[in-house]
Each structure stands twice: as structure tokens, then as C-alpha cells.
Amino acid sequence: LTEQAQKKTFPKYKDKMRFVPLPYDKQKIYKTQENKKITIGYFGDYNSKIRNIMPLYDYCGQNTDYNLIIAGSSNLTLEEKDNIRVFPRIRQEQVNELVEQCDILACICNKSGTQIPGKIYYYSATNKPILVILDGEYKYEITEYLSKYNRFIICENNIEDLNFKIQESLRENKSYAPCIEFSPPKIASKLLKLFEEKV
């Protein structure tokens, strides 16, 4: 999406532009958690002008069958509840420990613009379900792009769709694996192919 937008902004250079997804570092296979409740983790900044975390926060606040862990910088002050823990921005080592406790990893798309959160690619190195919460004017295009990988739980940023997609995912009880398409060898191969086409 950003490539397409850049081509419109800089038509003189559009023939030189190519898109290659972010690769993850290495695969991370986690042991299945023995949580009594499903634990959802959101790790990243959530300034309310850029990302709307409130539907996820309110959904878990209303559904005590779920735990929610939030960590990141924000202009909001979210109240902790019995099933919701809220951290400021913390060190990566602490994030890694919290990720391990989670059953589902959540990514919230921006309220506007073409950027897809990089965590979507990084989380795809794991065997955990990835909940992609859509927002903004490019929801259809992002859904179309991510759906082809058969790796993500994609939903609208409202309580009703969050409930429907999470419940549907739990019923399916699907096993997840790292997405090979975002692995370093695959991305390096795409880069080399693009280079060869230009030579």
C-alpha cells in the first residue's frame, strides 16, 4: 500500500520502486500455555491519535474470561483491572517474558495511512495466533494482502467483531506455525531476484 501511495506521490520514480516485506529474525516456537483464561497481549505504543486500543481494552474489561496485557507508551491512562495489566514502555527482555505468557498476540493498525505495523511480520516468526485489528481507510486492502498468508486472525476494530473473530478462532482450535514467506532466506531471495531483474 505504501509503495502504491509513493508511486502516486513520485510518479517520476514509480518504475524504480519495489516492495519487499520485513523479514523476522528467527523462528520462535513457544510451549502451549496452560492458562485458565485466554491471555491476549498488546505490546507497542498506542497514542490515541494514531491507534485506537479502546475496543480491545473494553472488550476484555467486559469479558473476564480473558486476560489482557498491555505494554507501551501512550497519551492515555488505562486503569488496571483484575484481568487487565497495563505497563509503560518496557525493555525488550521484559516484553519477551510477557509474550511467552500470552495465547494471542494483538496488532492494532493505524487509524489512517498505509503503514502496516512491523510487529505483524515479527510475530509471524512464532507459533502463536496473531490478531490483526483493522482500522483506517485501507481495511479492505490490508485484509486482502494479509489473507493470502492464512496466518492471521483479522477483525474490525470494534467489540462485536473482536468477539466474533476471537470466538471463531477458539472454536477452530487451529495450530499456527511461523510464516515462511517472511523468513530471512525468503526475503533475501526476493531482494536478489529484484536486483537480478535490474542488472
C-alpha positions in Angstrom: 0.0 0.0 0.0 2.8 2.4 0.8 4.5 1.5 -2.5 1.4 2.4 -4.4 1.0 5.7 -2.5 4.6 6.6 -3.1 4.3 5.9 -6.8 1.4 8.4 -6.9 3.4 10.9 -5.0 6.6 10.5 -7.0 5.4 9.3 -10.5 8.8 10.2 -12.0 10.4 7.3 -10.0 7.5 4.9 -9.9 9.3 2.4 -12.2 12.2 2.2 -9.8 10.0 1.3 -6.7 9.6 -2.2 -5.4 8.2 -3.6 -2.2 9.6 -6.4 -0.1 8.1 -7.3 3.3 10.0 -7.1 6.5 11.7 -10.3 7.5 11.7 -11.7 11.0 14.9 -12.5 12.8 14.5 -16.2 13.7 11.6 -18.6 14.4 10.4 -18.8 18.0 8.3 -21.8 18.9 6.6 -21.4 22.3 5.2 -24.1 24.5 1.4 -24.2 24.8 0.3 -22.1 27.8 -1.7 -23.8 30.5 -3.6 -20.6 31.2 -7.0 -20.9 32.9 -8.1 -17.9 30.8 -7.1 -16.9 27.3 -4.4 -14.2 27.6 -4.2 -11.5 24.9 -1.1 -9.4 24.6 -0.7 -6.0 23.0 2.9 -4.7 23.0 3.6 -1.4 21.4 2.7 2.3 21.6 -0.9 3.3 21.4 -1.2 7.1 21.2 -4.9 7.7 20.7 -4.3 10.0 17.7 -2.7 7.1 15.9 -4.1 3.8 17.2 -7.4 3.1 19.0 -6.8 0.5 21.7 -10.2 1.1 23.4 -12.3 -1.6 21.7 -9.8 -4.2 22.8 -9.5 -2.8 26.3 -13.3 -2.5 26.7 -13.9 -6.0 25.2 -11.5 -7.6 27.8 -12.9 -5.4 30.5 -16.4 -6.7 29.8 -15.3 -10.3 29.3 -13.5 -11.6 32.4 -12.9 -14.9 30.7 -9.9 -13.2 29.0 -6.8 -11.6 30.4 -5.2 -8.7 28.6 -1.6 -7.5 29.0 -0.7 -4.1 27.5 2.7 -2.5 27.4 3.7 0.6 25.6 3.8 4.4 25.6 0.5 6.3 25.3 -1.2 9.6 26.0 -4.0 7.6 27.7 -4.1 6.4 31.3 -5.7 3.0 31.2 -7.0 1.6 34.5 -5.8 -1.8 35.5 -8.5 -4.4 36.3 -8.4 -7.9 37.8 -7.9 -9.3 34.3 -6.0 -6.4 32.7 -2.4 -5.5 33.4 -1.0 -2.2 32.0 2.7 -1.5 31.7 4.5 1.6 30.3 7.2 1.1 27.6 9.4 -1.6 29.0 12.7 -3.3 28.0 12.6 -5.9 25.2 13.6 -8.6 27.7 10.5 -7.9 29.8 8.4 -7.9 26.6 9.7 -11.3 25.6 8.8 -12.7 29.1 5.2 -11.3 28.7 4.9 -12.6 25.1 5.6 -16.0 26.4 2.6 -15.8 28.8 0.2 -14.9 26.0 -2.1 -17.1 24.0 -2.9 -14.5 21.4 -0.7 -11.6 20.2 -2.6 -8.5 19.0 -1.6 -5.9 16.5 -3.6 -2.7 16.0 -3.5 -0.9 12.7 -3.2 2.8 12.5 -6.3 5.0 12.3 -5.1 6.3 8.9 -2.4 5.8 6.4 -0.9 2.9 4.5 1.6 1.6 7.1 1.1 -2.0 8.4 2.6 -2.5 11.9 6.0 -4.2 11.7 5.0 -6.4 14.6 2.7 -8.3 12.3 5.8 -9.5 10.4 7.9 -10.1 13.6 5.1 -12.1 15.3 4.7 -14.3 12.3 8.0 -15.9 13.3 6.1 -17.6 16.2 3.5 -20.3 16.6 1.1 -18.0 18.4 -2.2 -16.7 16.9 -1.8 -13.1 15.6 -4.9 -10.9 16.0 -4.8 -8.1 13.4 -7.2 -5.4 14.4 -8.1 -3.3 11.3 -8.6 0.4 11.3 -8.4 3.3 8.8 -9.4 3.7 5.2 -7.4 0.8 3.8 -9.0 -2.0 5.8 -10.1 -3.9 2.7 -6.7 -3.7 1.1 -4.9 -4.8 4.2 -7.3 -7.7 4.6 -6.7 -8.7 1.0 -2.9 -8.6 1.4 -2.7 -10.5 4.7 -5.4 -13.1 4.0 -3.3 -14.8 1.4 -0.8 -16.0 4.1 -3.5 -17.9 6.0 -1.7 -16.9 9.2 -3.7 -14.1 10.8 -7.0 -13.6 12.7 -8.2 -10.4 11.0 -11.0 -8.3 12.5 -12.5 -4.8 12.6 -11.7 -2.5 15.5 -15.0 -2.9 17.3 -16.2 -5.1 20.2 -18.7 -7.1 18.1 -16.1 -8.2 15.5 -13.4 -8.8 18.1 -15.8 -11.1 19.9 -16.9 -12.9 16.8 -13.4 -13.5 15.4 -11.8 -14.5 18.7 -14.6 -16.9 19.5 -14.4 -18.3 15.9 -10.7 -18.8 16.3 -11.1 -20.6 19.6 -13.7 -22.9 18.1 -11.5 -23.8 15.2 -8.6 -24.5 17.6 -6.2 -24.1 14.7 -2.5 -24.7 15.0 -0.1 -21.9 13.8 3.4 -22.1 12.6 6.0 -19.5 11.5 5.2 -17.9 8.1 7.9 -19.0 5.8 7.1 -16.1 3.4 8.6 -13.6 5.9 11.7 -15.7 6.8 15.1 -14.2 6.1 16.0 -16.6 3.3 12.7 -16.0 1.5 13.0 -12.2 1.8 16.7 -12.3 0.8 15.8 -14.4 -2.2 13.2 -11.8 -3.3 15.7 -9.0 -2.9 18.3 -10.8 -5.0 15.6 -11.5 -7.7 14.7 -7.9 -7.9 18.4 -7.0 -8.2 18.9 -9.5 -11.0 16.0 -8.1 -12.9 17.6 -4.7 -12.8 21.1 -5.8 -13.9 
